[in-house]
Amino acid sequence: MDWLGIKEFFKDFFKYVLLIIVILFIAIYIIGLQQVVGPSMSPNLKNNDILILDKISYKFTNIKRGDVVSLYYADTKYLIKRIIGLPGEYIEYKNNMLYIDGNLYLEDYLDDVITEDFSIKDLGYDKIPSNQYLVLGDNRGDSLDSRDKTVGLIDRSDIIGKVRFRIWPLNKIKIVK
């Protein structure tokens, strides 16, 4: 019996098992892929775009206004939306302008988008509760988002990760802002 050959086999075998474990760990806890479904993030992200998610940074940093995130919705669905309102804030849209705690906030990531009047009070809140966020699609006229009571405010635990890159289609690879 060739003990040296068996030893080399197990040595190589364990290297491959370790490699598979590392890849699975990265895929589950650090990065992920997400596909855009529907027009709700147009014009910035389009239907069928493929995105890379950063699943780990929110473990160490705060969620920020303007971040594009992937989130769980209705057990089997995932949404891509933009963070608009943070915990403790009063959010309202008047005359197509965003007001946060009564102060005008310019949404520089939107071009020619109409947002109908809306207030956090429409959801039954005076302010956004702790660990919850108001999310909207960039295509405000065709987006299932926090303005709809079936979605409402999003719990921090439902946010999967921050969208970092669009990798498909190849001719539109870019950092997502």
Backbone torsions as a table, in degrees:
resi	resn	phi	psi	omega
1	MET	NA	138.4	-176.5
2	ASP	-92.4	89.2	-177.9
3	TRP	-65.3	-33.4	179.0
4	LEU	-64.2	-40.7	178.3
5	GLY	-65.5	-40.7	178.2
6	ILE	-65.8	-41.3	178.9
7	LYS	-61.3	-45.2	178.7
8	GLU	-64.0	-39.3	178.0
9	PHE	-59.0	-50.4	-178.9
10	PHE	-66.7	-34.7	177.4
11	LYS	-61.7	-47.9	177.9
12	ASP	-66.2	-40.5	-179.7
13	PHE	-58.3	-46.7	-178.8
14	PHE	-68.5	-30.2	174.6
15	LYS	-62.4	-44.6	-179.7
16	TYR	-68.3	-38.4	176.8
17	VAL	-63.2	-43.5	178.4
18	LEU	-63.1	-41.8	177.5
19	LEU	-60.8	-43.8	178.4
20	ILE	-63.3	-41.9	178.7
21	ILE	-63.1	-42.5	178.9
22	VAL	-63.5	-44.7	179.5
23	ILE	-62.5	-43.9	178.0
24	LEU	-63.0	-41.8	178.2
25	PHE	-59.3	-46.2	179.6
26	ILE	-62.7	-44.8	-178.2
27	ALA	-66.4	-33.5	-177.5
28	ILE	-84.2	-40.7	-169.7
29	TYR	-111.5	-16.9	-171.8
30	ILE	-114.7	-53.0	179.3
31	ILE	-130.8	162.0	177.4
32	GLY	-155.8	168.0	176.1
33	LEU	-110.7	144.3	178.4
34	GLN	-142.7	139.3	177.1
35	GLN	-104.3	138.9	175.0
36	VAL	-77.7	128.6	177.7
37	VAL	-119.2	115.9	178.2
38	GLY	96.3	178.1	-173.3
39	PRO	-95.7	9.2	-168.8
40	SER	-67.4	-18.0	179.8
41	MET	-107.6	8.7	176.3
42	SER	-63.9	146.8	4.4
43	PRO	-89.6	-4.8	-174.8
44	ASN	-71.2	-39.8	175.9
45	LEU	-130.6	140.1	-175.3
46	LYS	-111.9	160.4	175.1
47	ASN	-51.6	134.2	178.7
48	ASN	76.3	2.1	171.8
49	ASP	-60.9	144.9	175.9
50	ILE	-107.5	131.5	-173.6
51	LEU	-120.3	151.7	171.5
52	ILE	-103.2	128.3	179.7
53	LEU	-100.7	143.0	170.5
54	ASP	-99.8	106.5	-175.9
55	LYS	-89.6	-9.6	-171.4
56	ILE	-105.8	-26.3	-171.3
57	SER	-61.8	-32.8	-179.9
58	TYR	-72.0	-7.0	172.7
59	LYS	-74.1	-23.5	-175.1
60	PHE	-119.5	-15.0	-178.9
61	THR	-129.2	165.0	179.7
62	ASN	-82.4	151.5	172.2
63	ILE	-73.5	136.1	-176.2
64	LYS	-116.5	151.8	174.3
65	ARG	-60.0	135.8	179.7
66	GLY	95.4	-16.3	176.9
67	ASP	-61.5	138.7	172.0
68	VAL	-95.2	125.6	-173.9
69	VAL	-128.0	157.9	169.6
70	SER	-102.7	139.1	-178.7
71	LEU	-143.2	154.1	175.6
72	TYR	-74.8	141.9	175.4
73	TYR	-147.4	128.3	175.0
74	ALA	54.3	47.9	173.9
75	ASP	62.1	-49.5	-173.7
76	THR	-112.6	0.4	-177.5
77	LYS	-114.8	154.4	177.3
78	TYR	-126.3	142.6	178.6
79	LEU	-121.4	150.3	171.1
80	ILE	-111.7	120.2	-177.5
81	LYS	-143.1	171.5	178.8
82	ARG	-108.5	136.1	176.8
83	ILE	-72.3	123.6	178.8
84	ILE	-113.0	-47.9	-176.8
85	GLY	-114.9	137.2	-179.1
86	LEU	-106.0	161.3	179.6
87	PRO	-53.4	137.0	177.8
88	GLY	87.7	-1.3	-176.3
89	GLU	-99.6	152.2	170.2
90	TYR	-103.0	121.1	-175.6
91	ILE	-114.5	135.5	170.3
92	GLU	-153.0	150.7	172.1
93	TYR	-111.2	127.6	174.5
94	LYS	-132.7	131.0	177.9
95	ASN	50.5	43.1	176.7
96	ASN	68.1	19.7	179.6
97	MET	-121.5	140.6	178.9
98	LEU	-88.4	130.3	175.2
99	TYR	-120.8	129.9	177.8
100	ILE	-117.2	117.2	-175.8
101	ASP	51.2	37.9	176.9
102	GLY	85.6	-6.2	-178.6
103	ASN	-101.8	136.1	178.6
104	LEU	-65.0	135.2	177.1
105	TYR	-127.7	123.4	-179.3
106	LEU	-86.6	128.2	178.6
107	GLU	-94.9	89.4	-174.1
108	ASP	-73.4	-6.2	179.4
109	TYR	-90.9	-1.3	-179.6
110	LEU	-111.2	140.7	174.5
111	ASP	-125.3	124.8	175.1
112	ASP	51.1	42.1	178.0
113	VAL	-106.2	133.6	179.1
114	ILE	-100.5	125.2	175.2
115	THR	-114.2	118.1	179.7
116	GLU	-66.9	155.5	179.7
117	ASP	-54.3	135.6	-177.4
118	PHE	-156.8	148.2	176.3
119	SER	-139.3	150.5	175.8
120	ILE	-58.9	-24.2	176.7
121	LYS	-65.6	-25.3	177.0
122	ASP	-62.6	-21.9	177.0
123	LEU	-95.8	-1.4	177.8
124	GLY	93.0	19.9	-178.9
125	TYR	-121.9	149.0	171.1
126	ASP	-86.0	-35.0	176.8
127	LYS	-145.5	161.2	177.9
128	ILE	-71.5	124.9	179.9
129	PRO	-64.4	163.0	179.4
130	SER	-61.8	147.7	-179.6
131	ASN	61.5	21.9	175.4
132	GLN	-128.8	155.7	-174.4
133	TYR	-139.1	147.9	173.1
134	LEU	-96.7	124.6	-179.2
135	VAL	-121.5	142.8	177.6
136	LEU	-134.7	151.8	169.7
137	GLY	-79.9	155.0	178.5
138	ASP	-70.8	-27.9	177.3
139	ASN	-92.0	79.4	-169.4
140	ARG	-60.1	-24.8	179.8
141	GLY	-79.7	-13.3	-176.5
142	ASP	-144.4	62.3	-176.9
143	SER	-143.0	129.8	170.2
144	LEU	-86.9	109.7	-174.3
145	ASP	-148.8	-163.4	-173.9
146	SER	-61.1	-20.3	178.5
147	ARG	-68.3	-23.4	177.9
148	ASP	-86.5	126.5	-176.5
149	LYS	-63.7	-20.2	176.0
150	THR	-70.7	-23.3	175.9
151	VAL	-98.3	-56.5	179.3
152	GLY	61.9	-156.7	178.6
153	LEU	-72.7	149.5	-176.0
154	ILE	-105.2	130.1	174.8
155	ASP	-71.9	145.7	177.4
156	ARG	-54.8	-38.1	-178.3
157	SER	-65.8	-16.8	178.5
158	ASP	-89.0	-5.2	178.8
159	ILE	-86.5	118.7	-176.9
160	ILE	-78.3	-44.7	-178.7
161	GLY	178.2	173.1	179.7
162	LYS	-90.6	134.1	176.0
163	VAL	-74.8	124.7	-178.6
164	ARG	-105.7	-44.5	-173.8
165	PHE	-138.0	148.3	164.9
166	ARG	-99.9	125.2	-178.6
167	ILE	-112.7	-6.2	177.4
168	TRP	-144.0	134.4	5.0
169	PRO	-72.6	153.4	-174.8
170	LEU	-58.4	-33.2	-179.1
171	ASN	-77.9	0.3	179.0
172	LYS	-128.4	28.4	176.8
173	ILE	-62.1	132.0	179.8
174	LYS	-165.6	162.4	170.4
175	ILE	-75.9	134.7	-179.5
176	VAL	-91.2	128.1	178.2
177	LYS	-123.8	NA	NA
